């Protein structure tokens, strides 16, 4: 079943890739296919497509009509109702079928040799252009029924008319490349489905790579081993069923290694001692007076000197030592 789905996805991918490559080659880098110029033999004044001839909504359409001797020509695209009313009763060539690149089916419609009004005088055209010797339009077909008209202007006719047509899809080259990439992806997906890669895995034990991944994620699984010790002290490995017939004793678990002592926390750094306040400077001593105090001494009859104050001087006779020495 898985192989059938894989082949189906692969085939679909091949078809999509081929479609994208064909679209890229057909439209080219500019996303358009140009055909012409093609000569249309006529001496009338109008060539008009039939309703439903241009029915590809969203198709980019370029039409270039060229006349010799700089004769005036008009190219216009309009709603089918407006164009029908405008060309009613006019002699014309009707294009009833068109296939790419250039395969047209035409028929002649009889009528008068003039139009109801000049094509440049009406304003209901969805896209239009007029010129001497040539005119062209570049438009996208709308989601409505339209008709394309190539008309002469004034008294001229369309003898010697040559038409070049271009058509394409907006972003056609990019869309084609996208389809090609999508198709290649489908081919690779189909290959994965056929081989069971990425989505399904064959039933059975895990392969080595997957087992390694499981071991890494969940760790190793410990196996239980049952051992029988006979009377001679010899150990014999037995199965779980055989172990049920004997008395089972749990061997002492292996002593777990003592946990390593936690490292002592590093001592916090001692805070720096606050700086001692600087001692206040001692007050400077008062300067000694420039005038030395006068010492007054009283000498009694026994020759003993007594110091007296200045207020007691009036009680004694004052004698200057300098004068006394001078006298002696």
C-alpha positions as CSV (number, residue, x, y, z in Angstrom):
1,X,0.0,0.0,0.0
2,X,2.8,2.4,0.9
3,X,4.6,1.7,-2.3
4,X,1.4,2.4,-4.4
5,X,0.9,5.7,-2.7
6,X,4.6,6.6,-3.3
7,X,4.3,5.8,-7.0
8,X,1.1,7.8,-7.3
9,X,2.8,10.9,-5.7
10,X,5.9,10.5,-7.8
11,X,3.8,10.3,-11.1
12,X,1.8,13.4,-10.0
13,X,5.1,15.2,-9.2
14,X,6.5,14.4,-12.7
15,X,3.4,15.8,-14.4
16,X,3.4,19.0,-12.4
17,X,7.1,19.5,-13.0
18,X,6.7,18.9,-16.8
19,X,3.8,21.4,-16.9
20,X,5.8,24.0,-15.1
21,X,8.8,23.5,-17.4
22,X,6.6,23.6,-20.5
23,X,5.0,26.9,-19.3
24,X,8.4,28.4,-18.7
25,X,9.7,27.4,-22.2
26,X,6.5,28.4,-24.0
27,X,6.1,31.9,-22.4
28,X,9.7,32.8,-21.9
29,X,11.1,35.1,-19.3
30,X,8.7,37.9,-20.1
31,X,5.7,35.5,-19.7
32,X,4.3,36.2,-23.2
33,X,4.0,34.5,-26.6
34,X,4.0,36.8,-29.6
35,X,2.7,35.8,-33.0
36,X,2.9,37.8,-36.2
37,X,2.7,40.0,-38.1
38,X,-0.1,38.2,-40.0
39,X,-1.6,39.7,-43.2
40,X,-5.4,39.9,-43.4
41,X,-6.8,40.3,-46.9
42,X,-9.7,42.8,-46.8
43,X,-10.9,46.1,-48.3
44,X,-13.5,46.7,-45.7
45,X,-13.6,49.0,-42.8
46,X,-14.0,46.6,-39.8
47,X,-12.8,43.4,-38.4
48,X,-14.6,42.2,-35.2
49,X,-14.2,39.1,-33.1
50,X,-17.4,37.1,-32.4
51,X,-18.8,36.8,-28.9
52,X,-17.0,34.2,-26.8
53,X,-14.0,34.2,-29.1
54,X,-11.9,35.9,-26.4
55,X,-13.2,34.2,-23.3
56,X,-10.0,33.7,-21.3
57,X,-10.5,35.9,-18.3
58,X,-7.2,37.1,-16.8
59,X,-5.3,36.6,-20.1
60,X,-2.9,39.4,-21.0
61,X,-3.6,40.4,-24.6
62,X,-1.5,42.6,-26.9
63,X,-2.8,43.6,-30.3
64,X,-0.9,45.7,-32.9
65,X,-2.6,46.7,-36.1
66,X,-0.5,48.2,-38.9
67,X,-1.5,49.8,-42.2
68,X,0.6,51.0,-45.1
69,X,1.0,54.7,-46.2
70,X,0.2,56.0,-42.7
71,X,-3.5,55.3,-43.1
72,X,-5.4,55.9,-39.8
73,X,-6.5,52.8,-37.9
74,X,-8.2,52.1,-34.6
75,X,-8.0,49.1,-32.2
76,X,-10.5,48.8,-29.3
77,X,-11.9,46.2,-26.8
78,X,-15.4,46.7,-25.5
79,X,-18.3,45.0,-23.9
80,X,-20.3,42.7,-26.2
81,X,-23.5,44.8,-25.9
82,X,-21.8,48.1,-26.7
83,X,-19.9,46.7,-29.7
84,X,-23.0,44.9,-31.1
85,X,-25.0,48.2,-31.1
86,X,-22.1,50.1,-32.6
87,X,-21.3,47.7,-35.6
88,X,-25.0,46.7,-36.3
89,X,-25.6,46.8,-40.0
90,X,-22.0,47.5,-40.9
91,X,-20.0,45.5,-43.5
92,X,-17.3,43.6,-41.7
93,X,-15.2,40.5,-41.2
94,X,-16.2,38.4,-38.2
95,X,-13.6,36.3,-36.5
96,X,-15.6,33.3,-35.2
97,X,-12.7,31.2,-33.9
98,X,-9.1,31.7,-32.8
99,X,-6.5,29.2,-31.7
100,X,-2.9,29.9,-30.6
101,X,-0.5,30.7,-32.0
102,X,-2.4,31.9,-35.1
103,X,-5.3,29.9,-36.4
104,X,-8.3,32.0,-37.1
105,X,-11.7,31.2,-38.6
106,X,-13.4,34.1,-40.4
107,X,-16.6,34.9,-42.3
108,X,-17.8,38.0,-44.2
109,X,-20.9,39.9,-43.0
110,X,-22.6,42.2,-45.5
111,X,-23.8,45.7,-44.7
112,X,-23.2,49.3,-45.2
113,X,-19.7,50.7,-45.8
114,X,-19.6,53.1,-42.9
115,X,-19.8,53.2,-39.1
116,X,-22.5,54.9,-37.1
117,X,-19.9,57.2,-35.6
118,X,-16.2,57.7,-35.5
119,X,-14.7,55.0,-33.1
120,X,-12.7,57.7,-31.3
121,X,-15.9,59.6,-30.4
122,X,-17.4,57.0,-28.1
123,X,-16.3,56.5,-24.5
124,X,-17.4,53.0,-23.6
125,X,-14.2,51.2,-24.8
126,X,-12.5,49.2,-22.1
127,X,-9.2,49.6,-23.9
128,X,-8.6,51.6,-27.2
129,X,-5.9,53.2,-29.3
130,X,-5.8,55.1,-32.6
131,X,-2.9,56.2,-34.8
132,X,-1.6,56.8,-38.3
133,X,-0.1,53.7,-39.8
134,X,-0.6,51.7,-36.6
135,X,-2.3,51.3,-33.3
136,X,-2.0,48.9,-30.4
137,X,-3.5,48.0,-27.0
138,X,-2.1,46.1,-24.1
139,X,-4.8,44.9,-21.7
140,X,-6.0,42.0,-19.5
141,X,-9.2,40.3,-20.6
142,X,-11.9,41.0,-18.0
143,X,-14.4,38.5,-16.5
144,X,-17.1,39.5,-18.9
145,X,-18.0,38.9,-22.6
146,X,-16.0,41.2,-24.8
147,X,-15.4,41.8,-28.5
148,X,-12.2,43.1,-30.2
149,X,-12.5,45.5,-33.1
150,X,-10.0,46.8,-35.6
151,X,-11.6,49.7,-37.5
152,X,-10.7,52.3,-40.1
153,X,-11.0,55.9,-39.3
154,X,-12.6,58.4,-41.7
155,X,-12.8,57.4,-45.4
156,X,-9.9,55.0,-45.3
157,X,-10.2,51.2,-45.4
158,X,-8.2,48.3,-44.0
159,X,-6.5,47.2,-47.2
160,X,-2.9,46.0,-46.5
161,X,-3.7,45.3,-42.8
162,X,-1.1,43.3,-40.8
163,X,-1.9,42.1,-37.2
164,X,0.5,41.1,-34.5
165,X,-0.9,39.5,-31.4
166,X,0.7,38.7,-28.1
167,X,-0.8,36.7,-25.2
168,X,0.4,35.5,-21.9
169,X,-0.2,35.1,-18.2
170,X,0.9,37.8,-15.7
171,X,3.9,36.3,-13.9
172,X,3.7,33.2,-16.1
173,X,7.4,32.5,-16.0
174,X,7.5,32.7,-12.2
175,X,4.4,30.5,-11.9
176,X,5.9,27.9,-14.3
177,X,9.1,27.8,-12.1
178,X,6.9,27.4,-9.0
179,X,5.1,24.4,-10.6
180,X,8.4,22.9,-11.6
181,X,9.7,23.2,-8.0
182,X,6.4,21.8,-6.6
183,X,6.7,18.8,-9.0
184,X,10.3,18.1,-8.0
185,X,9.1,18.2,-4.4
186,X,6.4,15.7,-5.2
187,X,8.9,13.4,-6.8
188,X,11.1,13.4,-3.7
189,X,8.1,12.9,-1.5
190,X,7.0,9.9,-3.5
191,X,10.5,8.4,-3.2
192,X,10.4,8.8,0.6
193,X,7.0,7.2,0.7
194,X,8.1,4.2,-1.4
195,X,11.2,3.7,0.8
196,X,9.3,4.3,4.1
197,X,11.6,7.2,5.1
198,X,10.4,9.8,7.5
199,X,6.7,8.7,7.8
200,X,6.6,4.9,8.3
201,X,9.1,2.5,9.7
202,X,9.1,-1.2,9.2
203,X,7.7,-3.2,12.2
204,X,10.2,-5.0,14.4
205,X,12.9,-4.1,16.8
206,X,14.4,-0.7,16.7
207,X,17.4,-0.2,14.6
208,X,20.8,0.6,16.1
209,X,20.5,4.3,15.4
210,X,17.1,4.6,17.0
211,X,18.2,2.5,20.0
212,X,21.2,4.8,20.5
213,X,18.8,7.8,20.5
214,X,16.5,6.1,23.1
215,X,19.5,5.3,25.3
216,X,20.7,8.9,25.2
217,X,17.2,10.2,26.1
218,X,16.2,7.8,28.8
219,X,19.5,6.3,30.0
220,X,20.5,2.7,30.3
221,X,17.9,0.2,31.6
222,X,19.2,-1.9,34.5
223,X,18.6,-5.7,34.2
224,X,17.7,-7.9,37.2
225,X,19.9,-10.9,37.6
226,X,18.9,-13.8,39.8
227,X,21.7,-15.9,41.4
228,X,21.5,-19.2,43.4
229,X,24.2,-20.0,45.9
230,X,24.6,-23.7,46.6
231,X,25.9,-25.3,49.8
232,X,29.5,-25.1,48.6
233,X,29.1,-21.3,48.1
234,X,29.1,-21.5,44.3
235,X,26.9,-19.0,42.5
236,X,24.6,-20.1,39.7
237,X,22.7,-17.7,37.5
238,X,19.0,-18.7,37.2
239,X,15.9,-17.4,35.4
240,X,13.1,-15.5,37.0
241,X,10.8,-18.6,36.9
242,X,13.4,-20.7,38.7
243,X,14.0,-17.9,41.2
244,X,10.3,-18.2,42.3
245,X,11.1,-21.7,43.7
246,X,13.8,-20.4,46.1
247,X,13.9,-18.0,48.9
248,X,14.9,-14.7,47.6
249,X,17.1,-12.4,49.6
250,X,18.0,-8.9,48.6
251,X,21.7,-8.4,48.6
252,X,22.8,-5.3,50.3
253,X,22.9,-2.5,47.9
254,X,26.2,-1.2,47.0
255,X,27.2,1.6,49.3
256,X,26.7,4.8,47.5
257,X,29.7,6.9,47.4
258,X,29.7,9.5,50.1
259,X,28.8,12.8,48.8
260,X,31.7,15.1,48.4
261,X,31.7,17.7,51.2
262,X,30.4,21.0,50.2
263,X,33.1,23.5,49.8
264,X,33.3,25.9,52.7
265,X,31.9,29.2,51.9
266,X,34.6,31.7,51.3
267,X,35.0,34.1,54.2
268,X,33.5,37.4,53.6
269,X,36.1,40.1,53.1
270,X,36.8,42.1,56.2
271,X,35.5,45.5,56.1
272,X,38.1,48.2,56.1
273,X,38.4,50.0,59.4
274,X,37.0,53.4,59.4
275,X,39.7,56.0,59.5
276,X,40.3,57.6,62.9
277,X,39.3,61.2,63.1
278,X,42.2,63.6,62.9
279,X,43.0,65.2,66.3
280,X,41.9,68.8,66.6
281,X,44.8,71.2,66.4
282,X,45.8,72.6,69.7
283,X,45.0,76.3,70.1
284,X,48.0,78.5,69.5
285,X,49.4,80.2,72.6
286,X,48.5,83.8,73.0
287,X,51.3,86.0,72.1
288,X,53.1,87.6,75.0
289,X,52.5,91.3,75.4
290,X,55.1,93.5,73.9
291,X,55.3,95.6,77.1
292,X,56.7,93.8,80.0
293,X,54.9,94.3,83.3
294,X,56.7,96.5,85.9
295,X,57.6,94.8,89.2
296,X,57.4,96.9,92.3
297,X,59.5,95.8,95.3
298,X,59.5,97.2,98.9
299,X,62.7,96.7,100.9
300,X,62.2,96.9,104.7
301,X,64.7,97.9,107.3
302,X,66.1,94.4,107.5
303,X,66.8,94.5,103.8
304,X,64.0,92.0,103.0
305,X,62.3,92.6,99.7
306,X,58.5,92.5,99.5
307,X,56.6,92.6,96.3
308,X,53.8,95.2,96.2
309,X,51.1,96.1,93.8
310,X,50.8,99.2,91.7
311,X,47.9,100.4,93.9
312,X,50.1,100.3,97.0
313,X,52.8,102.6,95.5
314,X,51.3,105.8,97.0
315,X,52.2,104.5,100.5
316,X,55.9,104.2,99.7
317,X,58.6,106.3,98.2
318,X,59.4,105.2,94.7
319,X,63.0,104.7,93.8
320,X,64.1,103.7,90.3
321,X,66.9,101.0,90.2
322,X,68.5,102.6,87.2
323,X,68.7,106.0,88.9
324,X,70.0,104.4,92.1
325,X,72.8,102.7,90.3
326,X,73.6,105.9,88.5
327,X,74.0,107.7,91.8
328,X,76.2,105.1,93.3
